[in-house]
Every structure is written in structure tokens, then in C-alpha cells.
């Protein structure tokens, strides 16, 4: 049996539009555009036999799959799927000076220094560590759930995809994302493969 994982990023929030850092410490709701994105995704994929929907603990992921929950699809929320913590930056708009620091951190991650994080925040390695029990329990340990929907966050999604596909965390920026984009991943029992990459055709 091939396990089919529909992995989506949450819909747009007011903070996304304003360029304010959310991370795991800001529990922002979807804006009108984000709710429309959620409705469009549901319209395109409501016919699929999802066994369950998995979300982070944050409101924006719950709201992104609300049409599926309203139809009776069972849900589990996991802190493992929460966004990376950006520490003291969360809830603030990035200044030009902070933007320089942030892009310096991205370059360090690309060099393999994935143990680093912003002050008070998490590193990609810490995010990966909290995701691993979820991967083992849900993606490998529940073979009866053939098709599942997972809704999470941009940076955390990049970390998860690296782990599923055996990429180093230094390669995570290869996995681009937009609000309510879809990665469709298949698991054969021994390996994962990407069937759809950052698909937004349901938003057209």
C-alpha cells in the first residue's frame, strides 16, 4: 500500500500581509483571503478519502482545514507541527537591520550550521527533533490511514520535507512555499517521494 500525504501550509493571515513575524508564539487567525484559500482547497480536494487531518496547535492551521472538520473529518493537533520559534522577533515587523541578521542566519543554515537560531528561538535541528516522534507515530505507525491531510507552517514544513526525503537540513530552502500551497508525498513503506511540488492550482 502507498500512503498518500497531502501536506499544506496554512492560509494567509493579516500578519503575513503586514510582514510581521509569527513563528510558534503568535496565534494569528486567517484573514479574508486566507479563509477564501481554505474554501478553494476544500472545493478541490473534498472528494478524497482522507482518514484524518493533522494540524499544528495554532489557530491558522485549524482554520485552514475547517471545511473538512465541519464535514466530520477527525482531527489531531500536534506541537510537532508548530512553526519554528523565532524568539524575540515574534510579533514584530522586521527592521532592515534585523533583516540583515535573518538572511545571515539563512546563509549559515545553508552552510550546514543548522544548530543555530535567533535569540530566544529554535534551531532547525530542534524543530527536526520534535518532529521525529510524529513521523514515526503517524506516517509510519498508522498503516491503516492510507490518505491523510497535514496542515502546518512554512519553515517547519521545509524541515519536515528534508526529514521525509533524507535531505540535509541545509537544503531546506529548496522547498519553497506559499500560503495554502500543497506538497503531495507518497510513502511506500521504505521511502518517500514528492508527487506534487508547491502546487497552488486549486487557488486559480
C-alpha positions in Angstrom: 0.0 0.0 0.0 1.2 3.5 -0.8 0.5 6.1 1.9 -0.6 9.4 0.4 0.2 12.5 2.4 -1.3 15.8 1.4 0.9 18.4 3.1 -0.3 22.0 3.1 0.8 25.3 4.5 -1.8 27.4 6.3 -3.7 30.1 4.5 -2.9 33.8 4.6 -3.0 35.9 7.8 -3.1 39.6 8.4 0.4 39.2 9.8 1.6 37.6 6.6 0.4 40.6 4.6 2.0 43.1 7.1 5.3 41.3 7.2 5.1 40.6 10.9 6.9 37.6 12.3 4.5 34.9 13.6 6.5 31.7 14.4 5.1 29.5 17.1 4.5 32.3 19.6 1.9 34.3 17.7 -1.5 32.6 17.3 -2.9 34.7 14.4 -6.2 33.9 12.6 -6.6 33.8 8.9 -7.7 36.9 7.1 -10.5 37.0 4.5 -8.0 35.9 1.7 -6.9 33.0 3.9 -10.4 31.8 4.5 -11.1 32.0 0.8 -7.9 29.9 0.2 -9.2 27.3 2.7 -12.5 27.2 0.9 -10.8 26.8 -2.5 -8.6 24.0 -1.3 -11.6 22.2 0.2 -13.5 22.6 -3.0 -10.7 21.0 -5.0 -9.9 18.1 -2.6 -13.1 17.3 -0.6 -13.6 14.2 -2.7 -10.5 12.5 -1.4 -10.9 9.8 1.3 -8.8 11.4 4.0 -8.7 9.2 7.1 -7.7 12.1 9.3 -6.4 15.7 9.3 -3.3 16.6 11.4 -2.6 20.2 12.3 -0.3 22.2 14.5 -1.6 23.6 17.8 -2.0 27.1 16.2 -5.3 28.6 15.1 -4.2 29.4 11.5 -3.8 25.7 10.7 -7.1 24.8 12.3 -9.0 27.4 10.3 -7.2 26.3 7.1 -8.8 22.9 7.3 -12.1 24.0 9.0 -14.3 23.0 6.0 -13.0 19.4 6.3 -13.6 19.4 10.1 -17.1 20.8 9.5 -17.8 17.8 7.3 -16.8 15.4 10.1 -13.2 14.6 9.3 -11.4 13.6 12.5 -8.5 15.9 13.6 -5.4 15.6 15.8 -3.2 18.5 16.7 0.5 18.1 17.4 3.0 20.6 18.7 5.5 18.7 16.5 3.9 20.5 13.5 4.1 24.0 15.1 6.2 26.6 13.3 9.8 27.2 14.3 10.1 29.7 17.2 11.7 32.9 16.0 12.3 34.0 19.6 12.2 37.7 20.4 11.3 38.6 16.8 7.8 37.1 17.0 5.0 39.7 16.9 7.3 42.4 15.4 7.9 43.7 11.9 11.5 43.1 10.8 13.6 46.2 10.6 16.3 46.5 7.9 19.0 45.7 10.5 17.1 42.6 11.6 16.6 41.5 8.0 20.4 41.5 7.5 20.7 39.3 10.6 17.9 37.0 9.4 19.5 36.5 6.0 22.8 35.9 7.6 21.2 33.1 9.6 19.7 31.6 6.4 23.2 31.6 4.9 24.6 29.9 8.0 21.9 27.2 7.7 22.8 26.7 4.0 26.4 26.1 5.1 25.2 23.4 7.4 25.1 25.4 10.7 21.6 24.2 11.4 22.2 24.2 15.2 21.9 28.0 15.2 18.7 30.0 15.8 17.7 33.6 16.5 17.9 34.8 20.1 15.3 33.0 22.3 14.2 30.9 19.3 14.6 27.4 18.0 17.2 26.0 15.6 16.2 23.7 12.6 17.8 20.8 14.5 15.5 21.4 17.5 12.4 21.6 15.2 13.5 18.3 13.5 13.9 16.6 16.9 10.4 17.4 17.9 9.0 16.3 14.5 10.6 12.8 14.6 8.1 11.2 17.0 5.3 12.5 14.8 6.9 11.0 11.7 7.3 7.6 13.5 3.9 7.5 15.0 1.7 9.0 12.3 3.4 8.5 9.0 4.9 5.0 9.7 3.0 3.7 12.7 -0.6 4.0 11.3 -0.6 1.9 8.1 -4.5 1.8 8.1 -4.6 5.6 7.4 -3.9 5.4 3.7 -4.6 9.1 2.8 -4.0 11.9 5.3 -4.1 15.7 5.3 -1.4 17.6 7.2 -1.6 21.3 7.7 1.4 23.2 9.2 3.8 26.1 8.6 6.4 27.2 6.1 9.7 26.8 7.8 8.6 23.7 9.8 7.3 22.2 6.5 10.7 22.7 5.0 12.3 20.8 7.9 9.7 18.0 7.7 10.3 17.5 4.0 14.0 17.3 4.5 13.5 14.6 7.1 11.0 12.6 4.9 13.2 12.7 1.8 16.6 12.2 3.6 17.9 15.7 2.6 20.2 17.5 4.9 18.6 20.4 6.8 21.0 22.7 4.9 18.9 22.0 1.8 15.6 23.1 3.3 15.3 26.3 1.3 14.9 24.2 -1.9 11.3 23.5 -0.7 9.6 26.8 -1.5 6.1 27.6 -0.1 3.2 30.0 -0.4 0.0 30.3 1.6 -2.2 27.2 1.2 0.3 25.5 -1.2 0.3 21.7 -1.4 3.0 19.1 -1.4 1.8 15.7 -2.2 4.1 13.0 -0.8 3.9 9.2 -1.2 5.3 6.7 1.2 5.8 3.1 0.0 6.9 1.7 3.4 10.6 2.2 2.7 10.9 5.6 1.0 9.1 8.9 0.5 8.7 10.7 -2.9 7.2 14.1 -3.9 4.4 13.8 -6.4 3.4 17.5 -6.3 5.7 20.4 -5.5 4.3 23.7 -4.1 1.0 23.1 -6.0 -1.3 26.2 -5.9 -3.5 25.2 -8.9 -6.5 24.9 -6.5 -6.2 28.7 -5.9 -6.6 29.7 -9.5 
